[in-house]
Amino acid sequence: MIHALSGETAPDARADAPARAPLAVLVRAYGQSKLANLMFTYELQRRLAAAGAQTSTLAAHPGSSWTELQRHLPFWMDAIGRLLPSHPPARGALPALRAATHPAARGGEYYGPGGLGEMTGSPVPVESSARSRDIHAQDRLWELSEQLTGVTYQIPGRAPRHTAAPAR
């Protein structure tokens, strides 16, 4: 669960990290991006459910799958990584495929490999960190995303959150 590498705080949504930041900073930023993806997925699911929508959102992670991403790692990290269990990219795609197509999949679920450390194995529902399940942080991330992008998405059937009470 790479999102667990995000540190103790919720994602800060800043994109101003220097291009040559120390590896620890880059790993933390990568973990924060994965945490933000999960939090956004859970918040969207909650909003869809509140609106009575038939649409659902699910999340998935590939486990340990060696792809072109690893060619950018320092040599020592690549060497250590190759000692850990991993599977080919096609197997890494299976959790997302299961989340998208399995008839028993339900909104708000998170899928990943079922093997040791969720690195390899057949896709199964997995648990995400407690931080990813923080409802208040999810809502704050949603609002921050709206502010930073200037995009608001009104889910049909759901009353806008920030409207004034009707005049009497």
Secondary structure, 3 states (H helix, E strand, C coil): CHHHHHCCCCCCCCCCCCCCCCHHHHHHHHHHHHHHHHHHHHHHHHHHHHCCCCCCCCEECCCCECCHHHHHCCHHHHHHHHHCCCECHHHHCHHHHHHHHCCCCCCCCEEEECCHHHCCCCEEECCCCCHHHCHHHHHHHHHHHHHHHCCCCCCCCCCCCCCCCCCC
